[in-house]
Amino acid sequence: MPRALEHVVSTDFEGGEGVLVDLNTKKYYQLNETAMLVWRGLEQGMGFAEIVGEMTAEYEVTPERARESVERILKYFESLKLVGRP
């Protein structure tokens, strides 16, 4: 499971959206509510199943759809080098 890297900081906005800032590259990324839910889970050290559980509890979505969303978001974070593998 990837983990949030220390040089990436997050800020939550009202309504659940937020921003990530990569302090190394000075780039920022605006995230929707579900991406922020995944990011907060990573910051808290949650596993994949726990994040999927959070998503199904927070939104009216099937576990299968939640798994697909979490996988897609994690791949997005990895492509931007915002997360790393322990």
C-alpha positions, 0 to 999 in steps of 0.5 A: 500500500502506498503512503503519503510522502512527507514533502506533500502537504494537504489542505482541506476546503469546506465541502470536502475538496482540497489541495495537495502541494508538493513542496519539492516541485512547488506544484499543487493539485486540486482534489475532489471529495473522494480523492481527499478521502483517499489522501486522508486515509493514506495520511492516517496509515489506513490500508486499502480495505479500510479506505474502501470501507470509509468510501462506502460509509461516506457515499452511496456506492457499492464496495466494487465501485469504491474499490475501483475508485480507490485504485484509480485515485492511488494510480493517479497519486503514484503517477504524480509521485505524491506517494511512495511504497514503504 
